Amino acid sequence: MQEIRERLARSGSNKTYDKTCLHLTEEEVARKVRAGEKSVVRLNDSNVPVRPPPFDTVFGNLKDAHASLSTDPILLKTDLFPTYHLASVVDDHEMGITHVLRGEEWLLSYPLHLDLYACLNLKPPKFAHIPILLNPDGTKMSKRKGDVQVIDYIRGGWEPQSVLNWLALAGWGAEHEMTPTSDTSDSTAHQPRHGRLLQNAPDSTTLMTLPEMIEKFELTALTQRSSILDPTKLEFLNKHYLMRVWSTPEGLQSLAERAHSEVKAAFPTSSHTSIVSIKDVILALQGRITNIHDIVRHGSFFFEEINLDSEQSQEMLKRVKPEHRSETLKAVIPVINSISEEEWGNMDFLTLTQKERERINVPYKTFMIVLRHAICGQKDGPALADVVRVIGRERTLSRLSNSFQKLDTVDSTK
């Protein structure tokens, strides 16, 4: 076969087979079979029935691309197993398939599959060839590079509804009216989508529920271009979906229950990992939660005691004068200690502490760094008022006192 292809190529032909076996007699065929020669079954592409030109639900009217196909394509291989071309046609017919959705790389084989339906006198299903999804760098998604399976995203903490929303919007374009044509010219090109505009494409970050997607989605609205899966759009959709979830008592309860096992696994010795505690943490973190894993990633200081000796914690104090740190803690600890457990929930933390800041005349930024360092042990986090509300009076005082004791220890070693 390689020699045949090379000979045809040298002669300037674009054919891949010279149809040699087409001219064998039945006797010659039988003799070769008895001799054990390997054989295949091909489609005689010079004798296929007349059929309508290809029409695709996504790409519209297509032109037959027979020139790009192999000459007399193989239908049964030497092991008598069918090729995909024959198997898919027969299998889809036997299963009563009405719509075939597949990647656009199969567009080149589409005319061949329509020829097979015609040869077998079968009614073909409707076809929709879907443009491929691309990585942010424009490369084709591959199982050897990054997350390509839905389960990868679910394990990564992304909500199923958000992933579905993200995928649907990635290829959702404007909907146009399309009508099949009778053009049967042979070309590898396809005609652009035509017809009047029926509906504009939704914004690429539109938050949609599954019922809304089902109601509004149309196959004819899929884009004809490959779509880049932008992870920042998934983050946006997931964050806003979670905000919807925790906005109701039932949703907040459900989210806390789902996060419970992960929180307990991350902080196995903590006594602050109850469902109630997790609900409080979610409400305190709120806008900082993009992914359910962020509860653990961004909320460690809620569940376990902080490490004031960590590199991150020490970095916070590099521009803080020791005397400002000492003055701040000395002023705030007695005020916080004067608030009873019963008053704690209604305490105006910011007003109380700012009065002390003004009294001792410590710069606002320095004052807040000292308090955030003592209470959270890290520079990023929700408002301190929200943090102390969640961790409670006892833990707040303990952390402030511990920070002050650390200061005394540093002073005594100088």
C-alpha positions, 0 to 999 in steps of 0.5 A, a space after each residue: 500500500 505504501 508503494 501504491 501511495 508513493 506511485 500515485 503521489 509521483 504521478 500527481 494524483 491525490 488518490 491514496 489507492 488505485 482500486 486494484 482489487 476492484 477489478 478482481 473476479 469472484 474466482 480470483 477473490 476466492 482463490 486469494 482467500 483460500 490461500 490465506 491472504 489478508 483482505 479488507 472491505 472498502 467502500 467504492 467511493 465512485 459509486 455512492 448514492 446521491 444524497 443531500 449536501 452536509 448540514 451541521 447544527 453548529 456550522 450550518 451548510 457545509 460543502 462536501 469534502 471528499 477530496 480530503 478523504 482516503 480513496 475507497 475508505 476501509 470499512 472492515 479491517 484485516 481482522 474483520 473488525 469494523 472501522 469507526 466509520 462503519 461501526 458508528 453509523 451502524 451502532 447509532 442506527 441500531 440504538 435509535 440515535 437522533 442527534 450526534 454531538 462530537 468534536 469538530 475534528 470529525 467534520 472531515 469524516 462527516 461526508 463519508 458517514 453520510 455516504 454510508 447512511 445513504 449506501 445502507 439506505 438509513 436515515 442519518 441523525 442530526 449532527 452537531 460538531 462541537 469546537 474544541 476547548 483550549 487551555 488559557 495559553 491557546 493549546 488544545 486540552 490534553 489529559 497530559 496537561 492540567 485538569 481535563 476531567 470534570 471530576 478533577 474540578 470537583 475534587 479541586 473544590 469547584 461546585 458542580 453547578 459552577 463548572 456546568 455554568 462555566 462550560 456552557 458559557 464557554 461555547 455559547 454564542 449568538 443564535 441565528 436562523 439556519 436553513 440547509 442549502 442545495 449546494 453540492 460543490 466539492 470543497 473542504 471549506 464550510 460556509 459561514 453561519 447565515 440567517 437572521 439573529 434570533 438571540 445574542 450570546 449571554 455574557 461569559 460570566 452570567 450566573 445561571 441555574 440549571 433550569 435556566 440553562 435548559 430553557 435558554 440553550 440551543 445547539 444552533 447557538 454554539 460558537 463555531 470557534 474554539 473556546 478558551 477555558 478561562 479559570 478566572 471566569 470559573 473563580 468568578 462564577 463559583 464565588 458568586 454561586 457560593 454567595 447565593 448558597 450561604 445567603 439562606 440558612 438552609 444553604 449555609 447549613 449545607 455548605 458547612 456540612 459539606 466542609 466539615 470533614 475537610 476542616 476536621 481532617 485539616 485540624 484534627 486536634 481542634 475543638 472548634 470544628 463543629 458545624 456551628 463554628 464552620 458556619 460562623 467562619 463562612 460568614 466571617 470569611 464571605 467574600 474571601 471564599 472562592 472555593 470550598 477549600 478556601 475555608 481551610 486555606 484562609 481560615 486556619 486562625 479560626 480553628 487552631 491557635 496561631 504561631 507568632 514565631 512563623 515567618 509570615 507572622 514575624 514579617 508583619 512586625 518588621 516596620 512596627 516599633 517595639 514600643 508601639 506594639 507594647 503600648 497597643 497591647 497594654 491599652 487594648 487588653 484591659 478594655 477587652 477584658 472589661 467586656 463580659 461574655 454576655 456583652 461580647 456579641 454586641 461589642 463594637 470592637 472597632 469603636 472601643 479599640 480606636 478610642 484607646 489608639 487615640 489616647 495612646 497616639 499610636 498611628 492607625 496602620 501600626 495599631 491595626 497591624 499589632 492587633 491583627 498580628 496578635 489575633 490572626 498571626 497573618 496580615 490577610 483576613 476578614 475584619 478584626 471585629 468579625 474574627 473576634 466575634 467568631 473566636 470569642 472572648 476567651 480566645 481573643 484575650 488569650 491571643 492578645 496576652 500571648 502576644 504581650 508575653 512574647 514581647 516581654 520574652 524578646 525584651 528580656 533576651 536583649 
